[in-house]
Amino acid sequence: MAKTSVIARARKKPKFSTRIVRRCFRCGRKRGYMRDFNTCRICFRELASRGEIPGIKKAS
């Protein structure tokens, strides 16, 4: 989990568009972020294995 202050800083509109930091909506992680699902890779895997993401199923 990212600190609340770090998540709040990422939500603010940056001075320049290249400074935008996309974070996972569940845990606030910035690395391993998947834009299509708005989650990090870890949360994506948890949600997909539980079947909470429509259209996604485990391969094996």
Backbone torsions as a table, in degrees:
resi	resn	phi	psi	omega
1	MET	NA	132.2	174.4
2	ALA	-79.4	153.9	178.5
3	LYS	-65.2	151.0	-179.3
4	THR	-60.9	-37.3	-179.3
5	SER	-66.9	-35.3	179.2
6	VAL	-68.9	-40.4	178.3
7	ILE	-65.4	-41.6	179.2
8	ALA	-64.9	-38.6	178.7
9	ARG	-64.9	-36.3	-179.5
10	ALA	-70.9	-26.5	-179.1
11	ARG	-76.8	-23.1	179.7
12	LYS	-66.8	149.2	177.8
13	LYS	-72.0	124.0	-178.5
14	PRO	-74.8	161.0	179.4
15	LYS	-65.2	-39.2	178.3
16	PHE	-123.2	146.2	-174.8
17	SER	-66.2	-23.5	-179.7
18	THR	-75.7	-12.4	-179.3
19	ARG	-87.8	2.6	-177.8
20	ILE	-64.3	137.1	178.9
21	VAL	-118.8	117.1	178.5
22	ARG	-91.2	131.6	-177.7
23	ARG	-127.6	154.0	176.9
24	CYS	-62.6	136.9	-177.3
25	PHE	-74.6	-19.6	-179.2
26	ARG	-88.6	-51.2	-172.1
27	CYS	-112.8	-15.4	179.1
28	GLY	86.8	8.8	-179.7
29	ARG	-70.6	139.5	-179.3
30	LYS	-103.2	-22.3	179.9
31	ARG	-92.7	142.4	-178.5
32	GLY	75.8	30.6	-176.8
33	TYR	-83.1	137.1	178.1
34	MET	-112.9	111.8	-175.4
35	ARG	-62.4	-38.2	-176.2
36	ASP	-59.8	-31.2	-174.7
37	PHE	-115.2	-4.2	178.2
38	ASN	60.9	30.8	179.6
39	THR	-135.0	165.8	172.7
40	CYS	-84.8	171.4	-175.7
41	ARG	-64.2	-32.7	-177.3
42	ILE	-71.4	-48.3	178.7
43	CYS	-66.2	-35.9	177.6
44	PHE	-59.4	-44.8	-178.8
45	ARG	-65.5	-40.8	178.4
46	GLU	-63.2	-46.4	-179.1
47	LEU	-67.1	-38.6	-179.4
48	ALA	-67.9	-38.9	-179.4
49	SER	-69.2	-28.2	176.5
50	ARG	-84.0	-9.6	179.6
51	GLY	79.3	24.7	-177.4
52	GLU	-91.2	-7.5	176.5
53	ILE	-103.9	116.7	-177.5
54	PRO	-66.8	135.4	177.7
55	GLY	88.9	-2.9	-179.0
56	ILE	-113.9	131.4	174.3
57	LYS	-139.4	157.1	-177.6
58	LYS	-69.5	140.0	-173.7
59	ALA	-71.9	-37.7	-176.3
60	SER	-125.3	NA	NA
